[in-house]
Amino acid sequence: MHLDKHKLKRAADRGLLRPEQVEPLWRFLTAQDPRQTRFQFSHILYYLGGLMAIGAMSLFMTLGWQQFGGWALVTTGLLYALAGLGLTEWFRARRLFIPTGICAVLVVVLTPLTLYGWQYAQGWWEPGGPYPMLFGSGHWRPLSLELATLAVAAIMLWRYRLPLLMLPLAATLWFLVLDTSGWLLDERPEVQQWASLWCGLLMTMAAIRIELANDSRQDFAFWLYLWGGTTFWAGLSLLQLGGNEPGPEYLVGNLLMILLGTLLVRRILVGLGGLGTAWYLGYLAWEVFADSLLFPLALTAIGLAVMGLGIFWQRHQRRLTERLLAMLPPRLSALLARRAED
């Protein structure tokens, strides 16, 4: 529920608050957590500028830089990292937490570039080869870059306690799992798809565990839900696409994502599950029941039944929620109750 000062004044006009309580109460509410602010246009500029800087030092790093040698990459990476650390501290001192997080992420992203430059200077990479942003070679060199990035991300997260630092941590962990599976098992696409699926599932479980243990109002689980849910869904979908005939287990998996996302109030899980469900129903309509006259009628009936279930849930939501929470472990029940209130 969105609460603003105007609503507090209306509550005072109706006698629910004393007029002199409005201003102190509003100051109390807005001072509780300065990091939890509404999304503003300035935030778009923050993220856009940060994305450009991060992309310049990762995805858009061209071969032209390598003509200066590996030590030039090391020097560039270290100078940028020092500048990023300085900006991180400067923004943090002024309680500008979004720019603080973006600059901290920039420092993490510079880790593989700097280490790659050092390895390149030692002759461990093929001359003229691209900066290894597309991992999956199953070699120890990309693994060393990923392990170093994980270490720096963990240190930055410990130092600054910002949720945005969970993004490079989750992304690098996913790359590490894909590379390790290709190195130890097989580099076939099916193996990496299974690895992505299980990695995403474990990330989602870790996000739930973090929410259970997190007492602050900072959402450290958000990026794990985003990256874990996306990689799980991508692995599941690619495995089904590889067989060209998605089975009912694909529909079940997407419905479970919708259910879990609804319980945890995580829109990313609901959106991915809804996308997969729509794709599966489209597959049934255009492939399995292409010539069936009853399929549209059956699908319409199912749709109306789902709408009826939604009406039933809306009318009896409180009672059903209380019964559901009573069947769960106490800490998980408290988490779901808190998420529902937020």
SULCOR-V526073 format. One record per backbone hydrogen bond with DSSP energy under -1.0 kcal/mol. NH is the residue of the N-H (numbers start at 1). CO is the residue of the C=O. If there is no record, write none. Layout:
nh: (NH/NH)
co: (CO/CO)
//
This chain:
nh: (8/9/10/11/12/13/14/15/16/21/22/25/26/27/28/29/30/31/36/37/44/45/46/47/48/49/50/51/52/53/54/55/56/57/58/60/61/65/66/68/69/73/74/75/76/77/78/79/80/81/82/83/84/85/86/87/88/89/90/91/92/93/95/96/100/101/102/103/104/105/106/107/108/109/110/111/114/115/116/117/118/119/120/121/122/123/124/129/133/135/143/144/145/146/147/148/149/150/151/152/153/154/155/156/157/158/159/160/161/165/166/167/169/170/171/172/173/174/175/176/177/178/179/180/181/182/183/184/185/186/192/193/194/195/196/197/198/199/200/201/202/203/204/205/206/207/208/209/210/211/212/213/214/220/225/226/227/228/229/230/231/232/233/234/235/236/237/238/239/240/241/242/250/252/253/254/255/256/257/258/259/260/261/262/263/264/266/270/271/272/273/274/275/276/277/278/279/280/281/282/283/284/285/286/287/288/289/292/298/299/300/301/302/303/304/305/306/307/308/309/310/311/312/313/314/315/316/320/321/322/323/324/325/326/328/333/334/335/336/337/338/339/340/341/342)
co: (4/5/6/7/8/9/10/12/11/18/19/21/22/23/24/25/26/27/33/35/40/41/42/43/44/45/46/47/48/49/50/51/52/53/55/55/58/62/63/65/66/69/70/71/72/73/74/75/76/77/78/79/80/81/82/83/84/85/86/87/88/89/92/91/96/97/98/99/100/101/102/103/104/105/106/108/110/111/112/113/114/115/116/117/118/120/119/126/131/133/139/140/141/142/143/144/145/146/147/148/149/150/151/152/153/154/155/156/157/162/163/164/165/166/167/168/169/170/171/172/173/174/175/176/177/178/179/180/181/181/188/189/190/191/192/193/194/195/196/197/198/199/200/201/202/203/204/205/206/207/208/209/210/218/221/222/223/224/225/226/227/228/229/230/231/232/233/234/235/236/237/238/247/248/249/250/251/252/253/254/255/256/257/258/259/260/261/266/267/268/269/270/271/272/273/274/275/276/277/278/279/280/281/282/283/283/284/289/294/295/296/297/298/299/300/301/302/303/304/305/306/307/308/309/310/311/312/316/317/318/319/320/321/322/325/329/330/331/332/333/334/335/336/337/338)
//
